[in-house]
């Protein structure tokens, strides 16, 4: 009975756990460096902010200087050089502030 039980356990347990699969390498993010568009994005976001500071408060928040005093252009260039894509070309052409998240693939913190 033991001779039958041990091999049969192998066939029951092995398919459950199986062999470890080869890990899939992460897909590299395409390197897009349109940092030259960062000043245009800042100018455009400021213009939307200035049109209606209440309605466009998200634009105002995004384009506001950081706690360390960096303006949007500086932050945009630095972060893009680190691999965080701000998509400034898209930000330069939005019609409303709720489109920021579409450009940056992020969420509006409400």
Secondary structure, DSSP 4 states (H G I P E B T S, - for coil): -HHHHHHHHHHHHHHHH-SPPPPPPPPPPP----GGGHHHHHHHHHHHHHH-TTTTHHHHHHHSPPTT---HHHHHHHHHHTT----HHHHTT-SSGGGHHHHHT-----
